[in-house]
Amino acid sequence: MSQDRVLIVDDEKNIVSSLKEILSDEGYEVSVAEDGLNALEMIQADPPDVVLLDIWLPGMDGIEVLKSVKMYQPEVEVLIMSGHGTIDTAVQATKLGAYDFIEKPFSLDKVTQAVGNVFRQKKARLNHCEGVEERELPLCFELISDIKEFIHQATGDRAPILLVGEKGTGKEFVAHTIHRLSPLADRSFVKINCALRKPEEIRYHLFPRQEKPSPQAGARFSSPEKDSEVVYLTHIEALSEDLRKDLAQALKDSGEKGKNSTLLPARLIASSYNDLSALVECGRFNPDLLGAFSHTRMIPPLRDHEDKIPLLVEDYFRDYCQRNETEPPVIDDEVMVALSGHRWAGNLKELRLVLDRLLVQTVSKGRITLADLPEDFRGSGIESAEGPFEGFLSLKEAELNWEKGFLIHHLRKNQWNLDSTAQALRTPREVFQEKLRLHGIETSGEGEVSPARPPQLQRTLKRSVVLCGSGLHSGIKTGLILRPMPPNSGIIFGDISSGQTIPARLDNVESTDYSTCLKKGRASVATIEHIMAVLHMYRITNLLIKIGDEAPVMDGSARDFCELIEDGEFEEQDGVYEEIVIDKTYLYGSPENNAPHITIEPSDKFRVTYHMDYPEPIGVEEYTYEFNGEKSFKEEIAPARTFGFLEDVAQLTKMGFATGGKLDNFILLGDKKVLNTKLRFENEFSRHKILDILGDFYLLGKPLRGHIKAHRTGHRHNVALLAQIRDSLLPAA
């Protein structure tokens, strides 16, 4: 097996010498480039596995190098190094595809650990399931005899291969496995997405050039040598018409003896999740290109092999636990039945997401039950939200639960129109209305379900994003990474160092002194209210937040968190959620004698009113926020900053709090005036109190509909009122 290869790109000779020595001792094959252009030529000619890239380089800075690497060689992982790093630089590098950001001066142990993490993840990604490294084939293909036979046949020659199959069936893993087992395993494996790459970029990898290509995106690449790489084309149906024609001719020439092939790669592998024969029939794909592939194979969907699913699940958990030195969880029989009976529209990819979620949620309890599965695995339909089968006391109760989910599903399908849904279900309107009343599904009385009532689609981010800063109370440099999660996962905090997780739920609140702190087991996280407020108002329902001991304070507001999740973009998910609708007035505290108290009462919309009665310069101040979409939150509430009086800050510092409070992330009050900044709003203080309330109130796991009225309250009061609401409206939570 070839060595793992690392390229160091840095012009500081002492650092390069130390890095090369320590990484070589770790068993890596190490090469060096002193400037960006030289690095790009080396990467293009013979791509390494990992690049250690300095930001500050002569001629072409590291950010431009990173852009070019990720455009032309996206499989190469990049670790950015900088002695003058900033939050903006780290965020920009991560957006562009950097694996991690390492600040100089760094310890060599930290660098070797970071490089090791990259290789562990790359190998897990390529060989898991997907299999383990020691196996000749990934288990998911080892168990399917015809795929196993095809892989062995395809490794014996250089003939072009076409893989077709639904999304998530593992076409890329088949391609990697064929390459790994073939005589060409020492060649570079270059993946090209035909739907995303420009035609000239694709042509560059497929056909020889007489001259070097002109510089693009700051890069000067030397042309690959003939037979130098194995090219894997995904979404081949997206190739331009000219490219399809030229590729068909090149493949034909390469298959005819005595002709010089105009095809550049050592081997070509292509894939598509479309029915290419159907595209040929309607004139949308070149028939000559389809016929030019010597090996064509359809990768079957996972549902065709449901009997293999228990073996895949057990193997996945066993391999994960071996790598992380933990005991595999006990899996109830009902869980295996549910997993085997699922339709798996996303195939192996969906299976992996579900198993990842189960690992995150059950790592501490060591057992996976039916209740841990997403709701649509429990046999009661996607829209059912009443819990697993074992929670029902009778057949009638289970039937009613299924019927409610069925009605909600068809209401959503018919845009919540009562008449249309009744007609679609061939049910008289009166009978249908009676069913809605039976299940507590309220209507507006005018033929439609009340617009505030229908369940909404769950939401996560499309991609991971990162943000760095310092903690308000600890003063320690910190940060967070937001990662997408499958439907029904909820908001989960994960400790960056230990991997332990804490669901963002009311039961895990440990402290409300000056901020909201969660704790579960040995893991804890503080000052979560600002990021939670953003997730609440942007309706993000499923997310993993990798974090240290405390969320970064940024400028004291939630404005940066809004920008962060917008950068990650939103992805609507198949699961739904329903608002917690307040049915009566709840009160914590006493309204008498101007004492702190907080209430929530029924309302047609979500509103928060905060009344302040503080010493000058705040005085008496009140503000009401009404939720009218994420934009209203971003403009009215998110920019409001943390504040405190000079004498309180001094006391907090003595107690070990607020050591990260600086003049640029904290409104400092004293001598009846603001000491260090200009206010963003006339009533910024009450707006910030509303921000804290919005964060705390997302600890119920669902958005609320009601009117919160708070009078001189803090985190302790918020959590106490939440407990009342939970006990009354969510008794099973």
Secondary structure, DSSP 8 states (H G I E B T S, - for coil): ----EEEEE-S-HHHHHHHHHHHHHTT-EEEEESSHHHHHHHHHHS--SEEEEES--SSS-HHHHHHHHHHH-TTSEEEEEESS--HHHHHHHHHTT-SEEEESS--HHHHHHHHHHHHHHHHHHHHSSS--TTSSS-HHHHTSHHHHHHHHHHTTS---EEEE-STTS-HHHHHHHHHHHSTTTTSEEEEEETTTS-HHHHHHHHS--SS----BTTB------TT-EEEEEESGGGS-HHHHHHHHHHHHHHHSTTS-----SSEEEEEESS-HHHHHHTTSS-HHHHHT-SEEEE---GGGGGGGHHHHHHHHHHHHHHHHT----EE-HHHHHHHHHS--TTHHHHHHHHHHHHHHHHTTT-EE-GGGS-GGGTTS-TT--S--GGG-SSHHHHHHHHHHHHHHHHHHHTTTBHHHHHHHTT--HHHHHHHHHHTT--B-SSSBB-TTSS-EEEEEESS-EEEEEEBTTT--EEEEEEEE--TT--EEEEETTT--EEE--GGGEEE-SSS-EEEETTEEEB--HHHHHHHHHTT---EEEEE-SB-B-TTSSSHHHHHHHHHH-EEEEEEEE--EE--S-EEEE--GGG--EEEEE--SS-EEEEEEE-STTT-EEEEEEE--SHHHHHHHTTT---EEEHHHHHHHHHTT--TT--TTSSEEEETTEE-S---SSTTHHHHHHHHHHHHHGGGGSS-EESEEEEES--HHHHHHHHHHHHHHH-TT-
